[in-house]
Amino acid sequence: MPLSRLFLMVIFVFVFSADLAQAQSRRPYTSEFSFRFNYVEDENYSGPNGSSLEVDDDLGFGFAYLYNKTGNFAIGGSFDWIGMNYTSHAKAIDPSNDDFSYSNRLYTYSLNFDAVYYLLNKPFSPFVAGSLGWTTIDSNIATGPSYGWCDWYSCYVYQPTKVESGFSYKLGLGLRWDVNRDFAVKGTYQWSEVDVDVAGENPNFTTWRLELVSRFY
């Protein structure tokens, strides 16, 4: 190996190790703001009388705040939103009639209280996370006539739609890497359930999350 390359590798390891040492000592009593990318897997639900609902996978977004009470424990809050295409199917009561299918796009919004426990007080650590939140699911199905109004500058139209809201429960497992004293990256696998009735059952979602974290002192 050329000496110059070896020298660069030694410098890299030294700087990297120094950053990790700083990151380890700086986590307690700090605040963090993060932006997150939430990839939600597709889900299928079976309803009564042969009905079903298919929800496509999609990418959503969110942001969060955490306060690190110790090197291992943090609490805070977050807000997530996503739009997902769906198709519902209903069997015709009369066999001579065609079955019915309907497609649209739903939107979910979730406001959460979060708690995170890091298994290691190290720059690279696995963690478990739990959330209790309030989630709204907008089916985008009209429930009445639309109406509009105008101001001095423009006109607006509002369409009432079928909306369900309820408590949501989330549990996640992940890995965190404190890149340096100011920046971290988190990856999370999360399962969630919303306490509303969709096709005769509570909907649940599987989410893969990439989170970019900025720390403040």
N, C-alpha and C positions, 0 to 999 in steps of 0.2 A: 504494500500500500504506500503511495507517495506520502512523503512527510507532510506536505501542505494539507492533504486531505485528512490525515490523522490529526493534525493540529486543529483543523476546523471542527472535526468531530469532538475533540476534547473541549474546545471552547463552547460548542453547542451543549454538550452534557453539563458543563459547569453552569452556564447561564440558565439552562432548563432546570437544573437542580436548585439553583438559587431562587428562581421564580416559584418553584413548588414550595420551598421552605417559607418564603414570604406568604404565599397563599394559605399555607397551613396555619400560620400564626395570626392571620388577619380575619378569619371567618367570624369568630364570635363578636356579637354586638355590632354587626353591620347590617345595612339594608340592601336589598337587591330588587332591581326591576328587570323584567325579562319580556321578550317577545317570543311567541311560540307558534310553530307550525304543527297542526293537528291532522294527521291522516287517519280518517275513520273508515274502517272496513265495511263492506256491504253486509246487510242483514236481511233475513227472511222471516216473516211471521205468518203463522197459520191461524185463521179465524174460524168462526162457526159456519156450518153449512157449506164447507168447501171454499170459503173465501180465503184470500191470502194477500200479503203485502210484501213487495220487494223494494228494498232501499239500496241504492247504488253507493259505492264508495266515493269519497271525495276528500278534498283538502280544505281545512278550515284554519282559522287563526285565533290568536288570543294574546293576552298580556297578563302579567302577574306581578305581585309585590310580596316579598318575604322578608321577615326580620329574623336574623340568626341569633336566637337567645343564647345558644352555646355553640360549640364546634360540631355538635351532633344533632341539634334540634332547632327547627325553624317553624314559624307560623306566619300566616298571611292570607291573602285573598287573590282571586283571579277572575277573569271574564273571558269566555270563549264563545265563538259563533261559527256557524257553518251552514252552507246550503247543499242539499242532497236531492238528486232526482229519485223519484219513486214511481212504482206502478202497482195499482191495486187490482185484484181480480175478484169477481163475484159470480157464483154459479146461478144460472137462470132457474127459477122455480119450475117453469114449464119447459120440459125437455125440447119442445118444438122451437123454443126461442134461443137465440145466441147468448153465450156467456158475455158478461160485461167486463171491460177493462178500462182503466182510467189512469193517465199519467200526468204528473205535475212535478213541482219542485218544492220541497219543504225547507224551512229554516229553523234552526235551533239556536237559542241564546241561553247561556248558563252563567250565573253569578255564584261564586263558590267561596267557602271558607276552607283553607288548606292547612294541613300539618305535614311536615316532612321530618323523617328521622334518618340521619346518615349513620350507617353502620361503623364507619371509620372517621376519625377526625384527621383525615388526610386529604391532600389535593385530589386524589382519585379515589372515589368511594361509591359503593352501591348504596341505595337508599330505598325506603318504603315511603309511600305517600298516601294520605287519605283525604277525602274532601266531602263536605256536606254542602249542598247548594240548592238553588232554586232554578229550574230549567223551564223554558217556554218553547213549545213546538208549534210552529205556525204551518198548517197544512197547505196554505195558499188556495184553499177551496172557498169560494164566495159563499157567504151566509145571508146576503141581502143585496139590495141595489146599491150601486156606488153613488157617491155624491161629491160635488165639487164646490170650491169657493175661490174667490180671486182677491188679491190685494192690489196695491198700487203698481206692482211690478210684473206679476205673473198670476197664473191660475193653477189650481191644484185639484187632484182627484183622489179620493180615498175609497178603497174597496174593503169593507169588512170581510174577514175570513175566519174560518174555523181554527181556534187556538186552544191548546191545552197547556196547563202549567202544573207543576208539582215539584216535590222535593226530589233531589237527585243524590245518589250515593256513588262514590268513586273510590277505587283502590288501585294503586299503581306500584310498579317495581321499576327501578331505573339505575342509571350510572351517571355520576357527575365527575367532571374534570375541571378543576380550577387551572386554567391556562396560565394566568398570572394573578397579581393581587387585585386587578380590576375587572377581569373578564372570566367567565366560565361557560361551559357547554354541558347541557343535560339531555339525556335520552331516556324516555319513559314509555313503558308498556302499561296501558290503563284500561281497566274494565269499569263500566258505569251502568247504572240502572236509573230510570226515571219513573216516579210514582204516578203515572197516568195510564189510561186505558187505550192501547193501540192494538186493534185486531184481537181484542179479548185478553191481552196480556200487557205487562209492563215492558216497554222497550228497553233493550240493553244495547250498548255500543262498545266496540273494541277500538281503542285509539293508540296509534303510535305517534309519539311527540318528540320533536326536536326543539330545544329551548336555548335561546341565546341570552345570557345573563350578564348584566352590568351591575357591579357592586359599588356602593357608596359608603363613606365613612363619616 
